[in-house]
Each structure stands twice: as structure tokens, then as C-alpha cells.
Amino acid sequence: MGLSDKYTPNGLGMSPKADFKHAHITRALVKFIETVIDQEKYYVLSQEQIIPKKLNSKVPDVVIYKRMTNSIYEDISVLFIEVEHSEGFKNTWEKLEKLMYLKNVTESFLINYETLEWHKYFDRDTITPKKQINSWSDFLKIDLNNYVKFLDKRLQKEMYKL
């Protein structure tokens, strides 16, 4: 929801409350990634935890940063994950590609939380990012989809109880 215009009233870069599945997947991804990264060198934040430098800045749902100093404003983004619904998928692809290039991030993911389809942008030895249907993270050395599929099965059981 962080990069989708559909959820950006007046172009201010603010999003309304995410739906349950979007929020659940985003929160769970942050918690899971915290367990697989070297927390002395990196940290992960969700969109809600990030205070952009500019009011109308676009911020992905999940960002991994490399620690550089004591100030988070000087740290470097190394990986983006955007969680999106089917309707906003194409529009968000374009924004993620631009943001990835702007922030010099070499790996980004877009997951359609309705279909659990992953798309990966990566930039290796070229200026133009390439995209593919893929959930393997070279940076994290894990397949993110395996975790989200497990999470989705758990989520379906929880929602069935409601």
C-alpha cells in the first residue's frame, strides 16, 4: 500500500489503515526478516515505522537498511518489499522500479497478497533493473515465498475461527 496511488489521498503519501491480510503479512515479514539478518549490520522497518524526510515521499511496506551511523537518516536502503493487491499491482511495479533506481537498491520485491505471487527486481552489473517472477532473495539467502505460504495457511486458519 505504500507506493499505490489508490491509497494516497491528496497525493500526500499517507495511506489509510491497511486491510487485515496486508497488515498481517507486512508485520510478519518484518518479524521474520529480523531473525535472518545480522542485526549488528542491518535492521528492518515497516512503512509505519519510517518517518520520511519529505512529507510526500513514497515508502515501501518493508525496508532493510544497512547501519552506517547512529542516525537512521544516514543509513542506506538495501532491500525493498512492497505488499500489494491485484488491482494496484502494475502501477506499483513502475513506482518500485523508479524508487529502486533512485535509492540505488539492488534487490526489491513486490508480492501480490491476494495470489501470493512474487515479483523480483534486481540490478546486477547493469543500470536498468531486471524483473522476474521470483521470491528468492540473494541478499537474505532465503525464499521469501516459503515463509509467506506458511503464514497464509496459518492466517486462513485464524480467519476461519472468526
Helices and strands as residue ranges (DSSP letters): G 5-7, G 9-11, H 20-36, E 42-46, G 47-49, E 62-66, G 72-74, E 76-84, H 89-103, E 107-112, E 117-122, E 130-132, E 136-137, E 142-143, H 144-161
